[in-house]
Amino acid sequence: MITTLHTHETPNLLLRPIRAADTHTIHTLYSTPETMAWRGAAVFTSPDETQALLFHWRRIEARQTGFRIGIEHKQTAQLIGTAGFKHINHTHRSGEIGYELLPAYWNRGYMTEALKPIIELTAAHYHLHTVTANIDPAHTASKRVLEKLGFVQEAHFRENYFFERWWNSAIWVKHI
């Protein structure tokens, strides 16, 4: 798994464990309306929400049922997002990815660059057969990322999730 490698470099990015110093940037990510518009979740308004999220990420990593890592831009040495597996099902050798970037870094290929090694290393470590992503079908940038990574949309659920309104879900799948 990537977190056991401590860091992994790509041409533009350093994929690394989340640090205490990242708390402010993670709070910024989750309190930015543009970022949260695609998540079907509330915009963070309190540092306590960020601390709860960090605790959740540590807990799933300790249980080996998921993880989240930081995406650092090598040129600026700044955290620009996070990515990882929201859930890993060992019995069925499957996992679901999740990811987000600060809006200033959207549409530059960084998420594709980050997810490729995350998926490959995690799939090899856990002998995964299937990786899924659940996105808003209207999120064209996320669709492009998944298509570049070899995912295929296998399902489209209408109004299957409620947060302040009914949301649709597109399930994208990659068989390893």
N, C-alpha and C positions, 0 to 999 in steps of 0.2 A: 504494500500500500504506500502511497506517496508520502504519508506522514512519517513513515519509518525511514524514509530517505532524507528527512530533514529539509532538503531543498532540491529543487530540480530547475534547471535553466533551460529556457527556450531562447530563440534569437532576441526577443524584446522583453521577456518577462522572467521574474524569479518567482517560482511557486514555492511557498514556504509555510511553516506552521504559523498560526495566528499568535500574535504577541499581545501582551498587556498594552503596549504602546499603540496598538491598532484600534483600541476601543473607540476613540473619537471618530476615526474614519468609518468604522462599521456603523456607528450611530448616524453619521452623515448619510451613508448609503441607505439605511432603513428609514431615515426621516426625510428623504428627498421624494417629493410626490411623483416625479418622473420615473424614478426607479420602482416605486411601489405601485404605480398604475397598472403594472402587468402581473402583480403578485396576488391580488385578491386578498389583501391583508391590510390592516391599519398602518398608517404612517406612524413611526415611532415619535412619541412626544416627550419621553422621559429616558434618562440614562439607565433607569432601572430595567426598562424593556431590553436595552442592549445587554445589560449584565445577565438577564434571564436567557437571552439568545446564546450568549457565550457559554453559559453554564450548560445549556442544552447541547451545544456542539461538543463540549468536553465529555458530557455523559454518553452520547452516542459513540464517540470515539473510544472511550473506555470500554464500552460494551461490544465494540467492533461491529456495530450495526450501521455505521455511517461516519462521516467526518467532513470537516470544512477546512480549507486551506486559504491562505492569503495569496492574492495576485499582486505582485509588486512590479511596477514599471522599472526596468533596470536603469534607464537613462536618468530618471528623476529620483529613484530610490524611494518612491511613494507607493503606499498601498492604493490600488485603484479598484479592487473588487475582491470577491471571494467566490469559490466554487468547491464542489465536492459531491459526495453521495449523501443524499437525504436519508436513504434507507438502503441497507444491504440485507437481502434474504439469503442466508447461507444454504438453507435447505433446497431452495429452487435456483440457486446460483444466479441471482438477479439483483439489480440495484437500480435506484432512481437518482438521477443527477439533479442538482440545483445550482444556480449561478446568478450573479449580478455584478454589474460594473457601474462606476460613477458615470453619469451621462456625458461628461466631457470626453470619455474614452470610447463611446459607442461608435459602431460602424467603422472600425479601424482594423478588424480582424483579430483583436486581442483575445476575445473569448474563445474563438476557434483554436487559436494558438495555445491557450491554457488548457482547454478541455481535452484536446487530443492526447497529451501524455497522462493527464489525470485518469482518463478512461482506460488507456492502454495499460498503465501500471497497476491500477486497481483491478482490472479484469484479470490480469496475469496473476496477481497476488491471491485473489479470492477464487480463481478459476470460474469467473462469471461466464454465463452463457448469453445473458440478455441484459441490456442497459436500456432504461426508459427515461423519457422526459415528459412532463405534463405541463403544457404551455397554453396560454390563451391563443386560440386559433387566429386572432387578428394580429398577433405579435409577429410581424413579418421579419424583423431582424433576428429573432430567436429561431424562426423557421430556417432562415438562411444558414445560421450557425449549425443547426442540426443536419441540414442537407449536406453541408460541406464535410461533416463528420461521418456521413454514411447512414444516418438515421432515416427511417421511412415512417410516414404517418400511418398508423394502423387503426386509429379510432378517433371519432369526433363525438363527444357527448354534449348535448344541448342542455343548458340550464341545469347542470348537475351539482353546482356548488353555489352556496349563498354567502356573500359578505357584502352587505349594504345594497346589493343587487344580485340578480342571477348571473352566473358566469358560465361560459362554455369551456370545455377542456378538449385539447387535442393531445392524444397520446402518441408519442414518437418512440420508435423502437429501433435498436441496433442489436443484431445478433453477432456475437464475437466469434 
